Amino acid sequence: MATRAARLPRINDRKVEVQQQLITFKMRGMGFLIPIDAVQRAIVFEHDCCPLRYINFQEDILPVVSIDRQIFNRIEEPDSPSHAQASRQQIALIITALSIPTTQQEHRITLPIDSPPSLCRLAESELLPLPKTYEIQCVDGMTTANAEQPLQFLLNPDQLVDSQATAQLSASRLATLRESETVVMAELLGI
């Protein structure tokens, strides 16, 4: 009598879930993620005024994303003199993306963040589509909140860069800003 041998599981039978490597950080007390390949550098700079429109990093003038307007869809209000802060250190990420895939022109912007960035890995199944009720922009999805991990939003680097399209400057304006003392100078963040 022939018996059928039980099929042993093979390595190929296990379902391997693809994980993304992401940068995680906080903005306005909320957790955010961005794909690591979109982040060129983490930088730091001193500033005492809001809103900041451009920074100078290694002789390159980069537009600064307005977190309130471009992500949280809020009206940006300038600080009044009574709310002026002493100069403080600000961390930011330099985000790189192609403006239009057909032109293959790369643009860089600066994204101010509230916490030092760190690396994380996340399975694609852990990301959910963003519900329509959330009034947040430049976000592709979100994680589920649980005891181990709070809710985080996945930023879309292409949408962030596109949101700053009007901030791209002409060559003459760039030259003027490079010579200006009002543009904030940034340096690499040493983590």
VEXMITOR-907703 format. One record per residue (C-alpha): residue in one letter; x, y, z negated. Coordinates in Angstrom, 1 decimal, decimal comma, always signed. Layout:
residues N
NODE  residuo      px      py      pz
NODE        A       X       Y       Z
...
END
This chain:
residues 191
NODE  residuo      px      py      pz
NODE        M    +0,0    +0,0    +0,0
NODE        A    +1,5    +3,2    +1,1
NODE        T    +1,2    +6,1    -1,2
NODE        R    +1,2    +9,6    -0,2
NODE        A    +4,1   +11,5    -1,8
NODE        A    +3,0   +14,7    -3,4
NODE        R    +4,2   +17,7    -1,5
NODE        L    +6,8   +19,6    -3,4
NODE        P    +6,6   +23,4    -3,2
NODE        R    +9,3   +24,9    -1,1
NODE        I   +11,1   +28,1    -1,4
NODE        N    +9,3   +29,3    +1,7
NODE        D    +6,0   +28,6    +0,1
NODE        R    +6,4   +31,3    -2,5
NODE        K    +4,9   +34,6    -1,5
NODE        V    +7,6   +37,3    -1,7
NODE        E    +6,2   +40,7    -2,2
NODE        V    +8,0   +43,6    -0,6
NODE        Q    +9,2   +46,2    -3,1
NODE        Q   +10,0   +49,8    -2,3
NODE        Q   +12,8   +51,7    -4,0
NODE        L   +11,5   +55,1    -5,2
NODE        I   +12,6   +58,1    -7,1
NODE        T   +10,3   +58,9   -10,1
NODE        F    +9,9   +62,3   -11,9
NODE        K    +7,4   +64,6   -13,5
NODE        M    +5,8   +67,8   -12,2
NODE        R    +3,3   +69,8   -14,3
NODE        G    +3,2   +66,9   -16,8
NODE        M    +2,2   +64,3   -14,2
NODE        G    +4,2   +61,4   -12,8
NODE        F    +5,2   +61,4    -9,1
NODE        L    +7,1   +59,1    -6,8
NODE        I    +8,9   +59,7    -3,5
NODE        P   +10,7   +57,2    -1,2
NODE        I   +14,4   +57,2    -1,9
NODE        D   +15,3   +57,5    +1,7
NODE        A   +13,6   +61,0    +1,8
NODE        V   +15,7   +62,4    -1,0
NODE        Q   +19,0   +63,8    +0,2
NODE        R   +20,2   +65,2    -3,2
NODE        A   +19,3   +66,2    -6,7
NODE        I   +20,3   +69,8    -7,5
NODE        V   +20,2   +72,2   -10,4
NODE        F   +20,0   +76,0   -10,4
NODE        E   +19,3   +78,8   -12,8
NODE        H   +16,3   +81,1   -12,3
NODE        D   +14,2   +83,5   -14,3
NODE        C   +11,5   +84,5   -11,9
NODE        C    +8,5   +82,8   -10,3
NODE        P    +7,7   +82,1    -7,6
NODE        L   +10,9   +81,1    -6,1
NODE        R   +10,8   +81,0    -2,3
NODE        Y   +14,3   +80,1    -1,2
NODE        I   +17,5   +78,7    -2,7
NODE        N   +21,1   +78,7    -1,3
NODE        F   +22,7   +75,2    -1,5
NODE        Q   +26,1   +74,9    +0,0
NODE        E   +25,5   +77,9    +2,3
NODE        D   +22,2   +76,5    +3,5
NODE        I   +19,1   +78,4    +2,8
NODE        L   +16,2   +76,0    +1,9
NODE        P   +12,6   +76,8    +1,4
NODE        V   +11,2   +75,9    -2,1
NODE        V    +7,8   +74,1    -2,3
NODE        S    +5,2   +75,9    -4,3
NODE        I    +4,0   +73,0    -6,5
NODE        D    +0,7   +74,8    -7,4
NODE        R    -0,3   +75,8    -3,9
NODE        Q    +1,2   +72,9    -1,8
NODE        I    +0,5   +69,9    -4,1
NODE        F    -2,1   +70,9    -6,7
NODE        N    -4,2   +73,1    -4,3
NODE        R    -4,2   +76,0    -6,8
NODE        I    -3,6   +79,7    -6,3
NODE        E    -0,1   +80,7    -7,2
NODE        E    +0,0   +83,5    -9,7
NODE        P    +3,2   +85,5   -10,3
NODE        D    +4,3   +85,8   -13,9
NODE        S    +3,6   +89,1   -15,6
NODE        P    +6,5   +90,9   -17,2
NODE        S    +5,2   +89,9   -20,7
NODE        H    +5,4   +86,2   -19,6
NODE        A    +8,9   +86,6   -18,1
NODE        Q   +11,2   +83,8   -19,3
NODE        A   +14,9   +83,9   -20,0
NODE        S   +17,0   +82,3   -17,3
NODE        R   +16,5   +78,5   -17,4
NODE        Q   +17,9   +75,6   -15,6
NODE        Q   +15,7   +74,0   -13,0
NODE        I   +16,1   +70,6   -11,4
NODE        A   +15,0   +70,0    -7,8
NODE        L   +15,2   +67,4    -5,1
NODE        I   +16,2   +68,2    -1,5
NODE        I   +13,7   +66,4    +0,6
NODE        T   +14,6   +65,5    +4,2
NODE        A   +12,1   +64,6    +6,9
NODE        L   +11,6   +64,8   +10,7
NODE        S    +9,4   +67,7   +11,6
NODE        I    +7,8   +66,0   +14,6
NODE        P    +8,9   +62,5   +15,5
NODE        T    +9,1   +63,4   +19,2
NODE        T   +11,6   +66,2   +18,7
NODE        Q   +13,7   +64,3   +16,1
NODE        Q   +14,6   +67,6   +14,4
NODE        E   +15,4   +67,1   +10,7
NODE        H   +14,2   +69,7    +8,1
NODE        R   +15,1   +70,0    +4,5
NODE        I   +13,1   +71,6    +1,7
NODE        T   +13,5   +71,9    -2,0
NODE        L   +11,0   +70,3    -4,5
NODE        P   +11,3   +71,7    -8,0
NODE        I   +10,7   +69,0   -10,7
NODE        D   +10,2   +69,1   -14,4
NODE        S   +12,3   +66,0   -15,5
NODE        P   +15,5   +64,3   -14,4
NODE        P   +14,8   +61,9   -11,5
NODE        S   +15,3   +58,2   -11,9
NODE        L   +15,1   +55,1    -9,7
NODE        C   +12,3   +52,5    -9,8
NODE        R   +11,1   +49,6    -7,7
NODE        L    +7,4   +49,2    -7,0
NODE        A    +5,6   +46,4    -5,1
NODE        E    +3,4   +47,6    -2,3
NODE        S    +0,4   +45,9    -4,0
NODE        E    +0,8   +48,3    -7,0
NODE        L    -0,1   +51,3    -4,8
NODE        L    -3,7   +52,2    -4,3
NODE        P    -5,2   +54,7    -1,8
NODE        L    -5,9   +58,1    -3,3
NODE        P    -9,6   +58,6    -4,1
NODE        K   -11,3   +61,4    -2,2
NODE        T   -12,3   +63,1    -5,5
NODE        Y    -8,7   +64,0    -6,3
NODE        E    -7,9   +67,5    -5,0
NODE        I    -4,2   +66,9    -4,6
NODE        Q    -2,2   +67,4    -1,3
NODE        C    +0,8   +65,7    +0,3
NODE        V    +0,1   +62,5    -1,6
NODE        D    -0,4   +59,0    +0,1
NODE        G    -1,4   +56,9    -2,9
NODE        M    -1,2   +56,3    -6,6
NODE        T    -0,3   +53,6    -9,0
NODE        T    -2,7   +52,0   -11,5
NODE        A    -2,3   +53,2   -15,1
NODE        N    -1,6   +50,6   -17,7
NODE        A    +0,1   +50,2   -21,1
NODE        E    +3,5   +49,7   -19,4
NODE        Q    +3,3   +52,4   -16,8
NODE        P    +1,3   +55,7   -16,7
NODE        L    -0,5   +56,9   -13,5
NODE        Q    +1,9   +58,1   -10,8
NODE        F    +1,3   +59,7    -7,4
NODE        L    +3,2   +58,8    -4,3
NODE        L    +4,3   +61,9    -2,4
NODE        N    +4,4   +61,9    +1,4
NODE        P    +7,8   +63,6    +2,4
NODE        D    +6,6   +64,3    +6,0
NODE        Q    +3,5   +66,2    +4,7
NODE        L    +5,7   +68,1    +2,2
NODE        V    +8,1   +69,2    +4,9
NODE        D    +5,2   +70,1    +7,2
NODE        S    +3,6   +72,2    +4,4
NODE        Q    +6,8   +74,4    +4,5
NODE        A    +6,8   +74,9    +8,3
NODE        T    +6,0   +78,6    +8,0
NODE        A    +8,9   +79,0    +5,6
NODE        Q   +11,5   +78,0    +8,3
NODE        L   +13,5   +81,1    +9,1
NODE        S   +15,1   +82,7   +12,1
NODE        A   +18,8   +82,8   +12,4
NODE        S   +19,0   +86,6   +11,6
NODE        R   +16,8   +86,2    +8,5
NODE        L   +19,0   +83,2    +7,4
NODE        A   +22,1   +85,4    +7,7
NODE        T   +20,5   +88,2    +5,7
NODE        L   +19,4   +85,7    +2,9
NODE        R   +22,9   +84,2    +2,8
NODE        E   +24,3   +87,6    +2,0
NODE        S   +21,5   +88,5    -0,5
NODE        E   +22,2   +88,4    -4,2
NODE        T   +18,5   +87,7    -4,9
NODE        V   +18,7   +84,2    -3,5
NODE        V   +19,3   +81,6    -6,2
NODE        M   +22,5   +79,5    -5,8
NODE        A   +22,2   +75,7    -6,5
NODE        E   +24,7   +73,0    -7,2
NODE        L   +24,6   +69,2    -7,4
NODE        L   +22,9   +67,7   -10,4
NODE        G   +25,4   +65,6   -12,4
NODE        I   +23,4   +62,8   -13,9
END
